[in-house]
């Protein structure tokens, strides 16, 4: 990776490539210049990890449920067995279900389940 240090009206970059807020251009002799994106704001933005994670968990659980059902297992019992023990052998490898379910953090899954159950 090329090391560089650039100061401009909008960005200061030192030894890293920055994506998103700044865009790189290469005007001459390998000189790198960065300009802020048009939609940049100086207001602090917040990031809600849970908002991004819950639909993924639901999608993964649905795929795992379907794979277990296709193989003739009781999907609810198998998923509960996995959640309680964290033993991946409760989940079939069919349709990559075992690898998928291991992407879910069990604590976050339990929190999401309790919130959904309580209507929160």
C-alpha positions in Angstrom: 0.0 0.0 0.0 1.3 3.4 -0.9 2.0 5.7 2.0 1.0 9.4 1.5 0.0 12.4 3.5 -2.4 15.0 2.0 -3.9 18.2 3.4 -6.6 19.9 1.5 -9.4 22.3 2.3 -11.6 19.4 3.3 -9.6 16.3 4.3 -6.4 15.3 6.0 -5.3 11.8 5.1 -2.1 10.2 6.4 -1.0 6.8 5.2 -4.5 5.4 4.7 -7.1 5.2 2.0 -10.4 6.8 3.0 -13.6 5.7 1.3 -17.1 7.3 1.5 -16.8 10.9 2.6 -13.8 11.7 0.5 -13.1 10.8 -3.1 -9.6 10.4 -4.5 -8.3 11.7 -7.7 -4.8 11.4 -9.2 -3.9 14.7 -10.9 -0.2 14.3 -11.6 2.9 12.3 -10.8 1.1 10.0 -8.3 -0.1 13.0 -6.2 -3.3 12.1 -4.4 -5.9 14.8 -3.7 -9.1 14.3 -1.8 -12.3 16.3 -1.9 -15.4 15.9 0.3 -18.4 14.2 -1.2 -21.3 16.5 -2.3 -23.6 15.1 0.4 -21.1 15.6 3.3 -22.4 17.3 6.4 -20.5 18.4 9.5 -23.3 17.1 11.8 -22.5 14.0 13.9 -24.3 11.0 12.5 -25.4 8.0 14.6 -25.1 4.4 13.7 -27.6 1.8 15.0 -26.0 -1.6 14.7 -29.2 -3.4 15.9 -31.3 -1.9 13.1 -28.9 -3.4 10.6 -28.5 -6.7 12.4 -32.1 -7.7 13.1 -33.3 -8.2 9.4 -30.2 -10.2 8.8 -30.9 -12.4 11.8 -34.5 -12.9 10.6 -33.3 -13.8 7.1 -30.7 -16.2 8.3 -33.1 -17.9 10.7 -35.7 -18.3 7.9 -33.1 -19.9 5.7 -31.9 -22.2 8.5 -35.6 -23.1 9.3 -36.3 -23.9 5.6 -33.1 -26.1 5.3 -34.0 -28.0 8.5 -37.6 -28.6 7.3 -36.4 -29.7 3.9 -34.2 -32.4 5.6 -37.2 -33.6 7.7 -36.1 -32.2 11.0 -38.3 -30.3 13.5 -36.8 -26.8 12.8 -38.0 -25.2 16.1 -36.5 -28.0 18.3 -33.2 -28.0 16.3 -32.8 -24.2 16.5 -33.6 -24.1 20.2 -31.1 -26.9 20.8 -28.5 -24.8 18.9 -29.3 -21.6 20.9 -29.1 -23.4 24.3 -25.9 -25.3 23.6 -24.2 -23.4 20.8 -23.5 -26.9 19.3 -23.6 -26.4 15.5 -24.4 -30.1 15.0 -28.0 -29.3 15.8 -28.2 -27.5 12.4 -27.9 -29.3 9.1 -25.2 -28.5 6.6 -27.9 -28.5 3.9 -28.0 -25.2 2.0 -25.1 -24.0 4.1 -27.4 -23.6 7.1 -24.8 -24.5 9.7 -22.4 -21.8 8.5 -25.2 -19.2 8.2 -26.5 -19.7 11.8 -22.9 -19.3 13.2 -22.9 -15.7 11.9 -25.6 -14.8 14.4 -24.6 -13.7 17.9 -26.7 -15.8 20.2 -27.0 -13.0 22.8 -28.2 -10.6 20.2 -30.6 -13.2 18.9 -32.0 -13.8 22.3 -32.5 -10.1 22.9 -34.3 -9.7 19.6 -36.5 -12.7 20.4 -37.5 -11.3 23.8 -38.2 -7.9 22.3 -40.4 -9.4 19.6 -42.2 -11.6 22.1 -42.9 -8.7 24.4 -43.9 -6.5 21.4 -41.1 -4.0 21.9 
